[in-house]
C-alpha cells in the first residue's frame, strides 16, 4: 500500500443507529482513529489503523481486530466503512494532522 494511501480515508463516518462516530485522521505517515461514543462506553480503541489493502482497514477494538471494508459512494471513493457488525457512512472530511 502506498505511503500516502491513508489520506483517502481521512474523514468522519457516522452510524447514528448503532456505534456512533468514527473519526479517521491522516498525519502523512499514520492513519489513526477515534470513536468518541464507543470510548465513552469504556470500549478500548487502539488509535492506530492498519491499512491492510486499498479496500480493507483494520481496527483493534477491545483487543480484537475488526476489519472494515471500504466502499465508494457517489461523492467519495471511501464513502462507507462496512464491518460484519455494522456500517458507517462518511459525513465529513477530517483535517490532516
Residue pairs with C-beta under 8 A, 6 or more apart in sequence:
1 51
1 52
1 53
1 54
3 29
4 28
5 51
5 54
6 24
6 26
6 30
6 31
6 49
6 51
7 26
7 96
8 77
8 78
9 24
9 26
9 31
9 49
9 51
9 57
9 70
9 78
10 24
10 25
10 26
10 31
10 93
10 94
10 95
10 96
11 23
11 24
11 76
11 78
11 90
11 91
11 92
11 93
11 94
12 21
12 22
12 23
12 24
12 90
12 91
12 92
12 93
12 94
13 21
13 22
13 23
13 24
13 80
13 81
13 88
13 89
13 90
13 91
14 20
14 21
14 22
14 88
14 89
14 91
15 21
15 22
15 86
15 87
15 88
15 89
18 85
18 86
19 35
19 37
19 38
19 85
19 86
19 88
20 35
20 36
20 37
20 38
21 35
21 36
21 37
22 33
22 34
22 35
22 81
22 88
23 33
23 34
23 35
23 36
23 94
24 31
24 32
24 33
24 49
24 94
25 31
25 32
25 33
25 34
25 94
25 95
25 96
25 97
26 94
26 96
26 97
27 96
27 97
28 96
28 97
30 48
31 48
31 49
31 51
31 57
32 47
32 48
32 49
32 97
33 45
33 47
33 48
33 49
33 59
34 45
34 47
35 43
35 45
38 45
38 61
39 45
43 61
43 62
44 61
44 62
44 63
45 59
45 60
45 61
46 59
46 60
46 61
48 60
49 57
49 58
49 59
50 57
50 58
50 59
51 57
52 58
52 67
54 70
55 69
55 70
55 71
56 67
56 68
56 69
56 70
57 67
57 68
57 70
57 81
58 65
58 66
58 67
58 68
59 65
59 66
59 68
60 66
66 83
66 85
67 83
67 84
68 81
68 82
68 83
68 88
69 81
69 82
69 83
70 77
70 78
70 80
70 81
70 82
71 78
71 79
71 80
71 81
71 82
72 78
72 79
72 80
73 79
73 80
73 89
73 90
75 90
76 90
78 90
79 89
79 90
80 87
80 88
80 89
80 90
81 87
81 88
81 90
82 88
